[in-house]
Amino acid sequence: MFHKGKTLVFLGSLIIVLYGVSAAFYGKVVAKDDPYKEISVFIDVLTRVAQDYVEKPDMNKVQEGAMRGLIGALDPYCSFLSRERYEALQERRASGLAGPGMVLSKRSDVIYVVSCEQDGPAAQAGIRPGDYLISVNGQIVEDKSILEAESYLLGKPDTKVQVEIFRSSRSNPLELDLTLKVPSPETVRSKIVDGNTGFLDISSLANASIERAGRQLRALISQGAEKLILDLRDCADGSLEEGAELANFFIREGLICYSQNRLGEKVRTIESTPDNYITDLPLVVIINGSTASAAEITAGALKDRKRATIVGEKSFGAGSSQKTIELKSGAMLVLSTAKYYTPAGKVIQDDTIRNAGIMPDIAVPDDEARQDLAVESYYDDQDETMKYQQLREKIDRIQMEKALDVFTDEAAPLKEAA
């Protein structure tokens, strides 16, 4: 018993000494590096919750929530998943490859629909770019990361899914049913328009779309195209490499894009490869608010290199690379480690929405024309779905007409983008 008592006294003293040493060290760290001052606030809050909360809290859940909030405050593409949530995510991903045909991001801390695949499940169900996703099959996703929200929308082909969305034009949420499908391979379409203009429409740069784009571009040239329109509206997925390769089709040599870390160091630089170059025909690119990610790499490079005239609306603004880190606890951490820049040094993804994305050389429609179209649509004797569809068709047509006018300069010039 005596020896046991001595052992307890020794251990208690050791703990006190270690605490004192760690406190002293912590004090030096705080004094040296200001960001670590916030640790004291974090510890203080946890202590208060543990001691003063009205019920005995589950501190594991409290700390997990704190970690999610910490990482989620960085940018839309960072996330923290506990071991349990990470394992559940992997199980949902393994359930099937069919999906809703839409690209998600985050705005105002809620899941945001960036774009919908033409004739895909989401579009057919009535989901639109700009909608906010509230729940999937009753599972609230407003507090989830993009990775988690996407995983709830995966499954076997023909799986029925009910989603709840919020739309700014409505006072109440909408419940919509959609049927999951494997992504369509028909992501690239081409044709000759206006006699000798090659029209290349790319709705996705993922799943080998870049190879199909190259083949169809060459086919347009062989069919006699003397000028080209590249339509990147609603193209919101694909990788940095795929966006750069598409730009390379039109740029023989020189810088396409680069990524930069927090220290301002260039992490990666992508230059044109002469072997991937295809044509120097006159080029116009059409973009809109649902043009994102890889397509923004393309548009930014072609704009900065003076290789094309960019027509349409400001793009979405998604351009960063993420690193996935598996922690010792089994949790997963996803951190953005670099941002993408155009050749002229324009960052694509910016914390301020106003500064994010690629600005067109010619804004179509301009603010006045957009307002007129919206008013005209409002008084149209159609239901909301038809009004929206007709408005989109009008805007698409106006942008296409302006793209053709760029080659001829026959139309009165529209207001240029700032």
C-alpha positions in Angstrom: 0.0 0.0 0.0 2.9 2.4 0.9 4.5 1.8 -2.5 1.2 2.3 -4.3 0.8 5.6 -2.5 4.3 6.8 -3.4 3.6 5.8 -7.0 0.4 7.9 -7.1 2.2 10.9 -5.6 5.0 10.6 -8.2 2.6 10.4 -11.1 0.6 13.3 -9.8 3.8 15.4 -9.5 4.9 14.4 -12.9 1.6 15.5 -14.4 1.9 18.9 -12.6 5.5 19.3 -13.9 4.6 18.4 -17.5 1.6 20.8 -17.3 3.9 23.6 -16.1 6.4 22.9 -18.8 3.8 22.7 -21.6 2.2 25.9 -20.3 5.6 27.7 -20.4 6.2 26.4 -23.9 2.7 27.3 -25.0 3.3 30.9 -23.6 6.4 31.2 -25.8 4.6 29.9 -28.8 1.7 32.3 -28.3 4.1 35.2 -27.9 6.1 34.2 -31.0 3.2 33.3 -33.4 0.0 35.3 -33.1 -2.3 32.7 -34.8 -1.7 30.3 -31.9 -3.4 32.8 -29.6 -6.7 31.5 -30.9 -5.9 28.1 -29.3 -6.5 29.6 -25.9 -9.9 30.8 -27.0 -10.7 27.4 -28.4 -9.7 25.7 -25.1 -11.6 28.2 -23.1 -14.8 27.6 -25.1 -14.5 23.8 -24.7 -13.9 24.2 -21.0 -17.0 26.4 -20.6 -19.1 24.0 -22.6 -18.0 21.1 -20.5 -18.6 22.9 -17.2 -21.6 25.2 -17.8 -23.8 23.8 -20.6 -27.3 23.0 -19.4 -26.9 19.3 -20.1 -23.8 17.0 -20.0 -22.4 17.4 -23.5 -20.9 14.7 -25.7 -17.5 16.3 -26.0 -16.5 14.1 -28.9 -19.4 15.5 -30.9 -18.6 19.0 -29.7 -15.0 18.7 -30.8 -16.0 17.2 -34.1 -18.4 20.0 -34.8 -15.7 22.5 -33.9 -13.3 20.9 -36.4 -15.9 20.9 -39.2 -16.6 24.6 -38.5 -12.8 25.4 -38.4 -12.1 23.8 -41.7 -15.4 24.8 -43.4 -14.5 28.5 -42.7 -11.5 28.3 -45.0 -13.1 27.9 -48.4 -15.9 25.8 -50.0 -13.6 23.0 -51.0 -12.0 22.3 -47.6 -13.6 19.7 -45.3 -13.1 17.6 -42.2 -14.8 14.2 -41.8 -14.6 12.1 -38.7 -13.7 8.4 -39.1 -17.4 7.4 -39.0 -18.4 10.0 -41.5 -15.5 9.2 -43.8 -16.3 5.5 -43.7 -20.0 6.3 -44.5 -19.0 8.5 -47.4 -16.8 5.7 -48.9 -19.8 3.3 -48.6 -22.1 5.7 -50.4 -19.5 6.2 -53.1 -19.2 2.4 -53.6 -22.9 2.1 -54.0 -22.9 3.1 -57.7 -21.6 5.5 -60.3 -25.0 6.9 -61.3 -25.6 10.5 -60.4 -27.9 13.5 -60.8 -25.9 15.3 -63.5 -25.1 18.5 -61.6 -22.1 20.2 -60.2 -22.2 21.5 -56.6 -20.2 24.1 -54.7 -20.9 26.2 -51.6 -22.1 29.8 -51.2 -23.1 31.4 -47.9 -22.2 28.1 -46.2 -24.9 26.1 -48.0 -24.7 23.7 -50.9 -25.1 25.5 -54.2 -25.9 24.2 -57.7 -23.3 25.5 -60.2 -24.6 23.8 -63.3 -26.9 21.0 -64.5 -26.1 18.6 -67.4 -28.4 19.3 -70.4 -31.2 16.7 -70.3 -29.6 15.1 -67.2 -31.6 13.9 -64.2 -31.3 17.2 -62.2 -32.4 19.3 -65.2 -35.3 17.0 -66.1 -36.5 17.2 -62.5 -36.5 21.0 -62.6 -33.3 21.8 -60.7 -31.6 25.0 -61.9 -28.2 26.6 -61.5 -28.4 28.9 -58.5 -30.7 26.6 -56.5 -29.6 25.7 -52.9 -29.7 22.1 -51.9 -31.4 21.5 -48.5 -31.8 17.7 -48.2 -31.5 14.4 -50.1 -34.0 11.7 -49.2 -34.7 13.6 -45.9 -31.0 13.9 -45.0 -30.2 17.5 -44.3 -27.1 18.5 -46.3 -26.9 22.2 -45.4 -24.2 21.4 -42.8 -22.3 18.9 -44.9 -19.2 19.3 -47.0 -19.4 19.2 -50.8 -17.9 15.8 -50.8 -20.6 14.5 -48.5 -23.5 16.2 -50.3 -22.3 14.7 -53.6 -22.0 11.2 -52.1 -25.7 11.3 -51.0 -26.5 11.8 -54.7 -24.7 8.6 -55.9 -26.2 5.2 -56.5 -27.2 2.5 -59.0 -28.8 3.6 -62.3 -32.5 4.3 -62.1 -32.4 4.9 -58.3 -35.1 7.3 -57.3 -34.0 10.3 -55.2 -36.0 13.0 -53.6 -34.3 16.4 -53.1 -35.4 19.5 -51.3 -34.2 22.8 -52.7 -34.5 26.5 -52.0 -34.9 29.0 -54.8 -34.6 32.7 -54.4 -37.7 33.4 -56.5 -39.9 31.3 -54.2 -40.9 31.7 -50.5 -41.1 28.0 -49.8 -38.7 25.1 -50.5 -39.4 22.8 -53.4 -39.4 19.0 -53.2 -38.3 17.4 -56.5 -37.9 13.7 -57.5 -35.1 12.7 -59.9 -33.8 9.4 -61.2 -30.0 8.8 -61.1 -28.2 8.0 -64.4 -24.6 7.2 -65.4 -23.1 10.5 -66.8 -23.7 10.8 -70.5 -20.7 10.4 -72.8 -22.3 13.0 -75.2 -20.6 16.0 -73.6 -19.2 17.4 -76.9 -21.3 18.5 -79.8 -20.2 20.2 -83.0 -21.7 21.5 -86.3 -21.1 24.1 -89.0 -23.2 27.3 -88.6 -23.6 30.4 -90.6 -21.9 28.8 -93.7 -18.3 28.5 -92.5 -18.2 28.8 -88.7 -17.4 25.8 -86.7 -19.4 25.5 -83.5 -17.9 23.3 -80.7 -20.1 22.9 -77.6 -18.5 21.3 -74.6 -20.7 20.7 -71.5 -18.1 18.7 -69.5 -14.4 18.3 -69.5 -14.4 15.1 -67.4 -14.5 11.5 -68.5 -12.3 11.7 -71.6 -14.3 14.6 -73.0 -11.1 16.3 -74.1 -10.3 13.5 -76.5 -13.7 13.8 -78.1 -13.3 17.6 -78.3 -10.0 17.2 -80.2 -11.5 14.8 -82.7 -14.5 17.0 -83.3 -12.4 20.1 -83.6 -10.3 18.5 -86.3 -13.5 17.3 -88.0 -14.9 20.9 -88.1 -11.7 22.1 -89.8 -11.8 19.3 -92.3 -15.4 20.2 -93.1 -14.3 23.7 -94.1 -14.6 25.8 -91.0 -12.8 29.1 -91.4 -13.6 30.5 -87.9 -14.6 28.9 -84.6 -17.0 29.4 -81.7 -16.1 27.4 -78.5 -19.2 27.2 -76.2 -18.2 26.6 -72.6 -21.5 27.7 -71.0 -22.6 25.3 -68.2 -19.3 23.5 -68.4 -18.3 23.2 -64.7 -16.2 20.1 -64.2 -12.9 18.5 -65.2 -9.3 18.8 -64.1 -6.6 21.5 -64.4 -4.9 19.4 -66.9 -8.0 19.0 -69.1 -8.7 22.7 -69.1 -5.1 23.4 -70.0 -5.1 20.8 -72.8 -8.2 22.4 -74.3 -6.5 25.8 -74.4 -3.5 24.1 -75.9 -5.6 23.2 -78.9 -5.6 26.9 -79.8 -2.3 28.1 -78.3 0.9 26.8 -80.0 3.4 27.9 -77.3 3.8 29.8 -74.1 2.1 29.9 -70.7 -1.4 28.5 -70.2 -1.8 28.7 -66.4 0.0 28.3 -63.1 -0.9 27.5 -59.5 0.5 29.3 -56.5 0.7 28.5 -52.7 0.2 30.7 -49.7 3.8 31.9 -49.8 3.3 33.2 -53.4 5.5 30.4 -54.8 4.5 28.8 -58.1 3.7 25.2 -57.3 3.0 24.2 -60.9 3.3 25.9 -64.3 1.7 24.5 -67.5 3.0 25.6 -70.8 1.6 24.8 -74.3 2.9 21.6 -76.0 3.3 22.1 -79.8 2.3 18.4 -80.4 -1.2 19.2 -78.8 -1.7 22.4 -80.9 -4.4 22.1 -83.6 -5.5 25.5 -85.1 -5.0 29.2 -85.3 -8.4 30.0 -86.8 -10.2 33.1 -85.5 -11.9 32.1 -82.2 -14.8 33.3 -80.0 -15.5 31.7 -76.6 -18.9 31.9 -74.9 -19.1 31.6 -71.1 -21.7 32.2 -68.4 -22.1 32.0 -64.6 -22.1 28.2 -64.8 -18.7 28.0 -66.5 -16.4 26.8 -63.8 -13.2 24.9 -62.9 -11.4 23.5 -66.0 -13.4 25.6 -68.4 -12.2 28.7 -66.6 -8.6 27.6 -67.1 -9.3 27.5 -70.8 -11.2 30.8 -71.0 -8.6 32.6 -68.9 -5.7 31.4 -71.0 -7.4 32.2 -74.3 -8.3 35.7 -73.0 -5.0 36.6 -71.6 -3.0 35.3 -74.5 -5.3 37.4 -76.9 -6.1 34.2 -78.7 -9.9 34.6 -78.5 -12.7 37.1 -77.7 -14.7 36.1 -74.7 -18.4 36.7 -74.9 -21.1 36.2 -72.3 -21.3 36.5 -68.5 -18.7 36.3 -65.8 -17.8 32.7 -64.9 -18.3 31.1 -61.6 -14.9 31.2 -60.0 -13.7 27.8 -59.0 -9.9 27.2 -59.3 -7.9 25.5 -56.5 -6.2 22.2 -55.8 -6.9 20.1 -52.7 -4.8 17.7 -50.7 -6.4 14.8 -48.9 -4.9 13.9 -45.5 -5.9 10.8 -43.6 -5.4 11.5 -39.9 -4.2 9.0 -37.3 -7.7 8.9 -35.8 -9.1 7.7 -39.2 -10.6 11.1 -39.9 -10.1 12.7 -43.3 -9.0 16.3 -43.9 -9.2 18.0 -47.2 -7.3 21.2 -47.6 -6.9 23.6 -50.5 -3.1 24.1 -51.0 -2.9 26.2 -54.1 -4.9 28.5 -56.3 -5.0 28.6 -60.1 -3.9 31.8 -62.0 -4.3 32.9 -65.6 -1.2 33.8 -67.6 -1.7 37.5 -66.7 -1.8 36.7 -63.0 -5.6 36.8 -62.5 -6.6 34.4 -59.6 -9.7 32.4 -60.7 -11.1 31.6 -57.2 -11.3 34.6 -54.9 -13.0 34.9 -51.5 -15.0 37.9 -52.8 -17.6 36.7 -55.4 -17.2 40.0 -57.2 -13.6 39.3 -57.9 -13.9 35.6 -58.7 -14.1 34.1 -62.1 -13.2 35.2 -65.7 -14.8 38.4 -67.0 -15.9 38.4 -70.6 -14.4 40.9 -73.1 -18.0 41.6 -74.2 -20.8 41.3 -71.6 -23.9 39.7 -73.2 -26.5 40.5 -72.1 -25.4 43.7 -70.3 -27.3 44.8 -67.1 -29.9 46.8 -68.9 -30.7 44.1 -71.5 -30.9 41.5 -68.7 -33.3 43.6 -66.7 -35.5 44.1 -69.8 -35.5 40.3 -70.5 -36.4 39.6 -66.9 -39.3 42.1 -67.0 -40.5 40.7 -70.3 -40.4 37.2 -68.9 -42.2 38.2 -65.7 -45.3 39.4 -67.6 -45.3 36.4 -70.0 -48.4 34.3 -69.6 -46.6 31.1 -68.8 -45.9 29.0 -65.6 -42.6 29.6 -63.8 -40.8 26.7 -65.5 -41.7 27.8 -69.0 -40.7 31.4 -68.1 -37.3 30.3 -66.9 -36.7 28.1 -69.9 -37.7 30.8 -72.4 -35.5 33.3 -70.6 -32.5 31.0 -70.8 -33.2 30.3 -74.5 -33.4 34.1 -75.2 -30.1 34.7 -73.5 -28.4 31.8 -75.2 -29.6 33.0 -78.6 -28.4 36.6 -77.9 -25.0 35.4 -76.8 -24.7 33.2 -79.9 -25.7 36.0 -82.2 -23.1 38.3 -80.6 -20.4 35.6 -81.0 -21.1 35.5 -84.7 -21.2 39.3 -84.9 -17.7 39.4 -83.4 -16.3 38.0 -86.6 -18.1 40.5 -88.9 -18.5 43.6 -86.7 -21.8 44.2 -88.4 -23.8 44.7 -85.2 -23.7 47.8 -83.0 -21.2 47.1 -80.2 -22.6 46.0 -76.9 -21.3 47.3 -73.5 -17.9 45.9 -72.7 -17.3 44.1 -69.5 -15.5 46.1 -66.8 
